[in-house]
Amino acid sequence: MTGNQKDYLDTVDERIRARCGVPYRELLSMCPGLVLAPASKTQDIRTALDMAIRDKLNPVRYADIAVKAFRLMEVPEGAGPNDILLTAQKNRHLAAVSEMCRNDDVWMLGTDGSAYRESESADAVFRISADMSSRGGGFILSEAPGHMDLDALLRDSLGRMAFPKEVAFTPVHFGFDLDEPVTAAARIEGERHKDANKALAGASVN
């Protein structure tokens, strides 16, 4: 990393830490793809910094765009130490969801920071999102019935899927670790397959 890149990143890092309770470098260490680089480019921090410096984008402006683009939660005004820690943890969870999608061919990242995938039977869509409520501290698995071709949905400049906001999801599982909702989705599908097979077996007997 060049000196200009380091100085630029220092400013971005401090700005995001002040707004979101966690340094940008820490989020990058969890998800290297959490950068403002278009999907058509290599999505790493050096590419993003090269483009930002070339385009004369102010580093504070870069940070503010990143906070909005990645749906990072901001520290509430007048927040105490515990509130800052909780906000930081929620933002780490957002980064964890993004990284899962970068390394998984099944789950797809949405513009809202959530992960989506179709059920194997193509009759429902699962969503995993960081719990951004006052409780926080975990991940929520939700489900929406009906078929939807996720590959056909529009993508933003960062390559993220624009999932329709009007689709209603129902929470079906909460977990403190990201593996828990992933496993829960597989378990729910397995149970439905068993029920379907039992129903078929019963119908054939009758």
DRENTI-907084 format. One record per atom (N, C-alpha, C, O, CB): residue in three letters; x, y, z. Coordinates in steps of 0.05 Angstrom, whole numbers, plus 5000, padded with zeros to 4 digits. Last residue first. Glycine has a CB too. Example, Ala and Ser with C-alpha at 12.3 -4.5 7.8 and 13.67 -1.06 7.14 Angstrom:
2
SER525749555142SER527349795143SER525850015157SER526850235161SER528249885114ALA526448865156ALA524649105156ALA526449345156ALA528549345169ALA522649115181
***
This chain:
206
ASN393840894998ASN390940924995ASN390040884966ASN387740904960ASN390041205004VAL399240854986VAL397940635000VAL394940644997VAL393540444993VAL398640645030SER400141354962SER400541104946SER399240864959SER398240684945SER403541054941ALA399341695005ALA397541704982ALA397741454965ALA395741364954ALA398141944965GLY403641565038GLY400841515047GLY398841515024GLY396941355024GLY400141725067ALA407841725007ALA407641445014ALA404841375023ALA403741165016ALA409641375036LEU406842275005LEU406742124981LEU406441824986LEU404941684972LEU409342164965ALA407542395059ALA404942445047ALA404642285021ALA402542185015ALA404542755041LYS412842275066LYS410842125081LYS408142155068LYS406541965066LYS410842225110ASN415142655032ASN415442375026ASN413442195040ASN412342005029ASN418342275033ALA413743115060ALA412743075033ALA412942785025ALA411142675012ALA414343255013ASP416643045107ASP413743065108ASP412543015081ASP410442875078ASP412843345118LYS421843055087LYS420842815100LYS417842815101LYS416542615096LYS421942805129HIS422043575068HIS422343355049HIS421343095061HIS420042935047HIS425343325041ARG421543855115ARG419443875095ARG419543655075ARG417543545065ARG419544145081GLU426343735140GLU423843655152GLU421543655133GLU419843485133GLU423243835176GLY429943985104GLY430043695108GLY427443585120GLY426443375112GLY432343615126GLU428644525110GLU428244385085GLU428144085088GLU426543955075GLU430344475065ILE430244585164ILE427444635156ILE426844495130ILE424744375126ILE426944935154ARG435744485159ARG434044305175ARG431144335167ARG429744135165ARG434444365205ALA437444915128ALA437744645117ALA436044445132ALA434844265120ALA440744555119ALA436345325164ALA435045325137ALA435145045125ALA433144945114ALA436345525118ALA439745195206ALA436845185210ALA435345175184ALA433345035181ALA435945435226THR444745295185THR444045015191THR441044995194THR439844795186THR445444925217VAL444345845181VAL444945695157VAL444045405161VAL442845285144VAL448045705150PRO443445995234PRO441246035215PRO441845875189PRO439945785176PRO440846325209GLU448745815255GLU446145715265GLU443845755245GLU442445565240GLU445545855291ASP453146075234ASP452645795226ASP449845705234ASP448745525220ASP454745615237LEU453246555262LEU452246555234LEU451646275224LEU449846235208LEU454246685216ASP450846545329ASP453046495310ASP451746465282ASP449546375279ASP454646235317PHE446046625353PHE448246805360PHE450646775341PHE452246955338PHE449146765389GLY439846595318GLY442246475328GLY444446685334GLY444546885321GLY443346275308PHE433046455306PHE435046655315PHE437446505325PHE437246305340PHE433846845337HIS427946325257HIS430146235275HIS431946465282HIS432346645266HIS431746005261VAL423946565228VAL423546275236VAL425846175254VAL425545955266VAL423446105211PRO420347135209PRO422647025224PRO422046735232PRO419846675243PRO423347195248THR417847215145THR417147145172THR419547025186THR420746835176THR414746945172PHE417347735096PHE418847515108PHE417847475137PHE417147655151PHE421847575107ALA414347975038ALA414047955067ALA415447705077ALA414947475068ALA411147945076VAL416448414989VAL416248134996VAL416248115027VAL418148215040VAL418547964984GLU417648944978GLU414848874985GLU414448584993GLU412348505003GLU413048944962LYS422748994961LYS422149064989LYS419348974997LYS418848945021LYS422449364992PRO426348534922PRO423948694925PRO423248744954PRO423048554970PRO421648564910PHE433448604923PHE431148434929PHE428748614933PHE428948814947PHE431648254954ALA438448684884ALA436348864894ALA433848704898ALA432148674880ALA435849094873MET444848424900MET442148374889MET440148564902MET440148614926MET441348084895ARG451048724883ARG449148624902ARG446348614891ARG445648784874ARG449248794928GLY454948974852GLY454348694847GLY452348574866GLY451948324865GLY456748534847LEU455749494857LEU457549334873LEU456949034870LEU458148864883LEU457349414903SER451549714829SER454349744818SER456349574833SER458449514822SER455150034818ASP446349214836ASP447449484837ASP450349484827ASP451349284819ASP447249594866ARG442248794795ARG444548834813ARG445349124813ARG445049264794ARG446948654803LEU435648504791LEU437648704784LEU439848714804LEU439448644827LEU436248974781LEU434347784786LEU434048054798LEU436248244790LEU438448154784LEU433948024829ALA435447284767ALA434247474748ALA433947754759ALA433247944745ALA431547374739ASP437146984808ASP439147054788ASP438047264768ASP439647404755ASP439946804772LEU432446874836LEU434347074847LEU436347164826LEU437247394826LEU435746964871ASP426246764821ASP428846714808ASP430846934817ASP430847154805ASP428546714777MET421946524868MET423046764857MET425846694846MET427546574860MET423246984879HIS415946234895HIS418346214878HIS419246484869HIS417646654863HIS417746034854GLY413646234964GLY413446304935GLY416046284921GLY418246314933GLY412346574932PRO414646535029PRO413646325011PRO413546424982PRO413346664977PRO410946235020ALA420446725063ALA418146825048ALA417146605029ALA418846495014ALA418847085033GLU423646725126GLU422846585103GLU420446725090GLU418646825104GLU422146285110SER429746855164SER426946905157SER426246755131SER428046675116SER426347205155LEU434246845216LEU433446705192LEU430446755188LEU428846705206LEU434046395194ILE438547305245ILE435747225242ILE435347085215ILE436147185194ILE433847465244PHE443747345293PHE442947325265PHE440147215264PHE439347035279PHE444947155248GLY446047795345GLY445747545332GLY444847565303GLY445047775291GLY443847375347GLY446048295373GLY447748075382GLY447447805368GLY448447605378GLY447448035409GLY439748605389GLY442248565374GLY443648315382GLY442548145396GLY444048805378ARG435848925416ARG436948685428ARG439748625416ARG441748585429ARG435048445424SER434449315382SER435749405407SER436949165422SER438749195437SER433649545425SER436149025317SER434349135337SER435849215362SER438349185364SER432148915345MET438948775278MET439549065283MET437649185303MET437549435305MET439449215256ASP441648185266ASP439648295283ASP440348585290ASP442248635305ASP439248125309ALA443248065198ALA444248135225ALA441948265240ALA440348425230ALA446648325223SER439647555162SER440447835167SER441547865195SER440847715213SER438048025163ILE437947125112ILE439447145137ILE440347435140ILE441647545122ILE441946955137ARG432346835081ARG433947075085ARG435347055112ARG434146995132ARG432247325083PHE429646405031PHE430746445058PHE432346695059PHE433646775039PHE432446195067VAL423846294995VAL426446434996VAL427146475025VAL425546565041VAL426246714981ALA420345744962ALA420745944984ALA423446074981ALA425245964967ALA420345815012ASP420445354925ASP417845454933ASP417945654956ASP415945734967ASP416045224941ALA424845064909ALA424145304894ALA421345404900ALA420045534884ALA424345254864SER426944654937SER424544594923SER423444834907SER421344814894SER422444494942GLU431144914961GLU431744714941GLU429344634925GLU429544564902GLU432944464955SER429845624965SER429745354976SER430245154954SER429845214930SER426945304990GLU434546134948GLU432045994943GLU432145724958GLU434345614962GLU431645954913ARG437446624993ARG437646384975ARG434946264972ARG433246274989ARG439646174986TYR441047195017TYR438647065007TYR439346814992TYR441446784980TYR437047264988ALA443247635068ALA443847415050ALA441247275042ALA439547235059ALA445847215063SER443248355074SER442348085081SER443247885060SER443847955038SER439348085085GLY444348865056GLY446348745074GLY445548465083GLY447048345099GLY446748915097ASP440949065019ASP440349125047ASP442249005066ASP441949025091ASP437549035053THR442448854971THR443249134976THR442649215005THR443649425014THR441849314957GLY444648174986GLY442748374977GLY443748654984GLY445548684999GLY440048334990LEU448447614966LEU448247864982LEU446348064969LEU446448114945LEU451047984985MET446546934967MET447047174951MET446647424968MET444647444983MET445347184926TRP448546264977TRP447446514989TRP448446754973TRP450746774965TRP448346535018VAL451445924942VAL448645894946VAL447346154956VAL445346244945VAL448045664965ASP456945974941ASP455545984916ASP452545974918ASP451146024898ASP456445764898ASP460746354985ASP458646154983ASP457146184956ASP456346404950ASP456646165007ASN463946784996ASN465146514995ASN463246284992ASN463946054997ASN466746475021ARG460747224998ARG463047234980ARG464246954976ARG465546894956ARG465247424991CYS457247095038CYS456247095010CYS458547104991CYS458346994968CYS454447335006MET460547155083MET459346895077MET458446885048MET458946685034MET456946835096GLU461447705081GLU463647525075GLU462547245069GLU463647105052GLU465647515099SER456447905095SER457547975069SER459747775062SER459947685039SER458648255069VAL456047715148VAL454147625127VAL455247675099VAL454947505082VAL451447765131ALA460347995171ALA460347705170ALA458447595149ALA459147405135ALA459747585198ALA458548525168ALA460848445153ALA461048135150ALA461848035129ALA463448555166LEU454248485204LEU453748555177LEU456048465159LEU455648365137LEU453248855174HIS457248385250HIS455448175240HIS454648225211HIS454448045195HIS453048155258ARG459748865257ARG461448635252ARG459748405240ARG460648255223ARG462848535278ASN455249165269ASN456649225244ASN458648995237ASN459048935213ASN458249485246LYS454048965319LYS452148935298LYS453448975271LYS452848835251LYS449849135301GLN458549135348GLN458048845344GLN456048795321GLN456448615305GLN457048725370ALA457849685348ALA460249575335ALA459749275329ALA460449185307ALA462749605352THR453249715380THR453249815352THR455549695336THR455149605313THR453350115350LEU455349535428LEU453149385415LEU452949465385LEU452649285368LEU450549435429LEU459149925440LEU460049645437LEU457949485422LEU458549325404LEU460549515464ILE455750365446ILE457850375425ILE458750085419ILE459150015396ILE460250545433ASP452850215490ASP451450265464ASP453450255441ASP452850145420ASP449950535465ASN456850205529ASN455449965522ASN453949985495ASN453949795480ASN453449885544PRO458450765532PRO460250545523PRO458850295515PRO459750165495PRO462250485545GLY452751145507GLY454751075527GLY456450845516GLY456050755494GLY453450995553ALA450851655460ALA451051375468ALA453251335489ALA455351465488ALA451551195444GLY449652135437GLY449652125466GLY449951845477GLY449451795501GLY447252245477GLU446551845381GLU447652085393GLU447452065424GLU445451975435GLU446052335384PRO448551165365PRO446551375372PRO447851615385PRO449851595399PRO444351255390VAL452750975312VAL452551005341VAL450551225348VAL450751445337VAL455351075354GLU449650665256GLU451150885268GLU450650885299GLU448550815309GLU450351145256MET450650085217MET449150225237MET450850435251MET453150385257MET448050015258LEU451350035147LEU452550025173LEU450850185193LEU449750395186LEU455450135173ARG449949945093ARG447849935114ARG449049915142ARG447849785159ARG445949705109PHE453550025054PHE453749765067PHE451749745091PHE451849545106PHE456549715077ALA452250545038ALA452150325019ALA452050055032ALA450649875023ALA454550345000LYS453050865084LYS450350835073LYS450150595055LYS448250445056LYS449751085057VAL458550785093VAL456650745115VAL453850695104VAL452350515113VAL456650975135ALA460550955043ALA460850675052ALA458850605074ALA457750395074ALA463750625061ILE459551505045ILE458251335024ILE458351045032ILE456350905029ILE459651374997ASP462951645087ASP460051685090ASP458451525069ASP456351415075ASP459451985087ALA467951515066ALA466951375090ALA463951405092ALA462651215099ALA468351495115TYR468251865023TYR468351575018TYR467151425042TYR465551245039TYR471351485013ARG468252345051ARG465952285034ARG465951985028ARG463751865028ARG466152455008VAL473252305074VAL470952315092VAL468352255076VAL466552115086VAL470652595105PRO476452305028PRO476252065044PRO473952065064PRO472751855070PRO478852025060ASN473852564967ASN474752624994ASN474452375012ASN472352245011ASN473152865006LEU476052354906LEU473852324925LEU474952374953LEU476752234962LEU472552044923LYS479152374860LYS479252594879LYS476852604898LYS475752804905LYS479452864865ASP479751944828ASP477352114824ASP477152344843ASP475152494843ASP474851934827ARG484451734850ARG484451824823ARG482052014817ARG482352214803ARG484351594803ILE482451584900ILE484551794899ILE484651904870ILE484852154867ILE487251674907ALA478751194885ALA477851424900ALA479851654898ALA479051884895ALA477451344930MET481950814857MET479750954844MET478851204858MET478351414846MET477350764841ASP485350654899ASP486450764874ASP484250934859ASP484751154850ASP487450544856LEU481650444935LEU483250684942LEU484350814917LEU484351064915LEU485450624962ALA479849994907ALA477950204916ALA479450464922ALA478450684915ALA476350114940THR484549704901THR483149794878THR481250024885THR481150224870THR481549564865ARG485649614955ARG487549764939ARG486249874914ARG486650104906ARG489949584932ILE481249304973ILE481649574983ILE483549734966ILE483249974963ILE482549565012ASP477748964919ASP479548974943ASP480149264950ASP479449444934ASP482148814937GLN474948734871GLN473748854894GLN475548814919GLN475048644936GLN470948744900THR476648894807THR477448734829THR476548864855THR477349094860THR480548684830LYS470549104772LYS473349124779LYS474048924801LYS472348784812LYS473949414790SER465249034766SER466848984742SER469849004748SER471448934731SER466149184721ALA463049194813ALA463248904809ALA464948844785ALA466048624783ALA460548784805PRO466849764839PRO464749634823PRO465249344818PRO467549254819PRO464349774797ALA468449894905ALA469549824879ALA467349684864ALA466149494874ALA472149654882LEU468550034963LEU467050174942LEU468450134915LEU469550324904LEU466750474948VAL468449425002VAL469749654990VAL467949774969VAL466249644958VAL472549584979LEU468648895027LEU467049115037LEU468249385028LEU469049545044LEU466749105068GLY471848465016GLY470248564994GLY468448805002GLY466948904986GLY468548354983PRO474148285063PRO475748445045PRO474148575022PRO475048765010PRO478048285034CYS471548225122CYS470448195095CYS472048385076CYS471348615074CYS467448265095MET475048275165MET472948065166MET471748015138MET471147785132MET470648155185SER478248685151SER479548435158SER477548205160SER478247975155SER480948465186LEU474449085144LEU475748975121LEU477148705127LEU477248535110LEU477749175110LEU473149185197LEU471149075180LEU472348955155LEU471448745145LEU469049295172GLU478149395212GLU477149155225GLU475049025208GLU474948775205GLU476049215253ARG478349865181ARG480349645177ARG479449385190ARG479949165179ARG483049735189TYR474350175204TYR473950055177TYR475949835172TYR475249635159TYR474250275155PRO472850065273PRO474650165252PRO474050025225PRO473449785224PRO477550125259VAL466550195302VAL468549995295VAL470250105272VAL469250225253VAL467149725286GLY462750585309GLY463750445333GLY465850235327GLY466950115346GLY461550315346CYS460850915270CYS459650645272CYS460850475294CYS460050255298CYS460050505246ARG463351415271ARG460451405264ARG459251135272ARG456851125280ARG460051455235ALA468651315284ALA467151515299ALA464151485295ALA462551525313ALA468051795291ARG469950925246ARG470050855274ARG468351055291ARG466950975309ARG472950855285ILE469551235200ILE467651015204ILE467650925233ILE465550855244ILE468250785186ARG473851595209ARG471151695205ARG469051475211ARG467051525224ARG470851805176GLU478251255213GLU477451415236GLU474651515233GLU473151525253GLU479351655239ASP478351045160ASP478250875184ASP477151025208ASP475450925223ASP480950755190VAL479151495128VAL476651335126VAL476151165151VAL473951155161VAL476751155101THR484251635146THR482051815150THR479351675148THR477551725164THR482152035128ASP487151175131ASP487151265159ASP484751445165ASP483451415185ASP489751415166LEU486551175076LEU485250965091LEU485151045121LEU483150975135LEU486650695088TYR489951605063TYR487151615056TYR485551415073TYR483451485084TYR486751545026ASP494851405081ASP493751655093ASP490751675087ASP489251755105ASP495251895081LYS495350965047LYS495250925076LYS493951175089LYS492251145107LYS498050875087GLN495551194996GLN493351015002GLN493050985033GLN490850985043GLN493850744989ASN500251495001ASN497751634996ASN495351455003ASN493351545015ASN497551714967GLY503951075007GLY503551265029GLY500951415026GLY499551465045GLY505851465029THR501250444983THR502850684981THR502250875004THR500350835019THR502350834954MET501749765000MET500050005000MET501850255000MET503750275016MET498150005025
***
